Structures are given as structure tokens and as C-alpha cells.
């Protein structure tokens, strides 16, 4: 068990802090009288997820200096997600 904690301890700490920050944000808004129920469910999910991702990146990448999880996620995306074609995929006649 000690080896597992050694291997993932810092990433786990960053993830727990990110979840705590998302919860504190929502609790803080409720204490200030901002009712999040007035927003759509999708907006609340995107808002909380973006906050959690930002906090995770600040803690794990900036403070702890761990870039391996980000590199792994980018490699996974590159290998498993098909590329999105741009608006103009074929060259225009006339050399533009």
C-alpha cells in the first residue's frame, strides 16, 4: 500500500484539493445568496469542471512540478480521438 501512495500521492492530493475548491466555490455562492439553480445544469457542470481543472493544474503542475499526467492525457487524446477537420481542408484552386 505504501508504494501505491508513493506513486500517486501527489496527484491524489491535487485531485482532492481540486474537488474541495469546487465544493467551496459552490458553497460560497450559496452563502452569498447566488442560487446556482437559476443556471442550466450544463452550465453548472462546465463551471465546476473548469474550476476543478484549473486548481488541479495549479497544484499538480505548478506547485508539485508533475507534468507526466498531462503528457499522458495528451498522448491518449492524440491516439484515441480522431482529428477534427478544419473548415477548409482542401487547397483552393489558384494557390491560396
C-alpha positions in Angstrom: 0.0 0.0 0.0 2.9 2.3 0.7 4.2 2.0 -2.8 0.8 2.9 -4.2 0.6 6.1 -2.1 4.2 6.9 -3.1 3.3 6.6 -6.8 0.0 8.5 -6.8 0.1 10.5 -3.6 0.8 13.9 -5.1 -1.7 13.5 -7.9 -4.3 12.4 -5.4 -3.6 15.4 -3.2 -4.1 17.7 -6.2 -7.3 16.0 -7.1 -8.7 16.2 -3.6 -7.8 19.9 -3.4 -9.5 20.5 -6.8 -12.7 18.8 -5.6 -12.6 20.8 -2.3 -12.2 24.0 -4.2 -15.2 23.2 -6.4 -17.3 22.4 -3.4 -16.1 25.6 -1.6 -17.0 27.7 -4.6 -20.5 26.4 -4.8 -20.9 26.7 -1.0 -19.6 30.3 -1.1 -22.0 31.2 -3.8 -24.9 29.8 -1.8 -23.8 31.8 1.3 -23.7 35.0 -0.8 -27.2 34.3 -2.0 -26.3 33.4 -5.5 -28.6 30.5 -6.4 -27.0 28.2 -8.9 -30.3 26.6 -9.6 -31.1 29.5 -11.8 -28.5 28.4 -14.3 -28.7 25.3 -16.5 -27.3 22.0 -15.4 -24.8 22.0 -18.2 -23.5 25.5 -17.2 -23.1 24.4 -13.6 -21.2 21.3 -14.7 -18.9 23.2 -17.1 -18.3 25.9 -14.4 -17.4 23.4 -11.7 -15.3 21.3 -14.0 -13.3 24.3 -15.3 -12.6 25.4 -11.8 -11.5 21.9 -10.7 -9.3 21.5 -13.7 -7.7 24.9 -13.1 -7.0 24.2 -9.4 -5.6 20.8 -10.3 -3.3 22.3 -12.9 -2.1 24.9 -10.5 -1.4 22.5 -7.7 0.0 19.5 -9.6 1.8 21.1 -12.4 2.9 24.4 -10.9 3.5 23.7 -7.3 4.4 20.0 -7.4 6.1 20.1 -10.9 4.4 16.9 -12.2 3.9 17.0 -15.9 3.6 13.3 -16.6 -0.3 13.2 -16.0 -0.7 16.0 -18.5 1.6 14.3 -21.1 -0.3 11.0 -20.6 -3.7 12.7 -21.2 -2.4 14.5 -24.3 -0.9 11.3 -25.7 -4.2 9.5 -25.0 -6.1 12.2 -26.8 -3.7 12.1 -29.8 -4.0 8.3 -30.0 -7.8 7.8 -29.5 -9.6 11.0 -30.5 -10.0 11.5 -34.3 -8.7 14.8 -35.6 -11.3 17.4 -36.2 -11.2 18.7 -39.8 -10.8 22.4 -40.2 -13.3 24.4 -42.2 -11.0 24.4 -45.3 -9.4 21.0 -45.7 -8.7 21.1 -49.4 -6.5 23.7 -51.0 -8.3 26.3 -53.1 -7.7 26.4 -56.8 -5.4 29.3 -57.6 -2.8 28.5 -55.0 -4.5 30.2 -52.0 
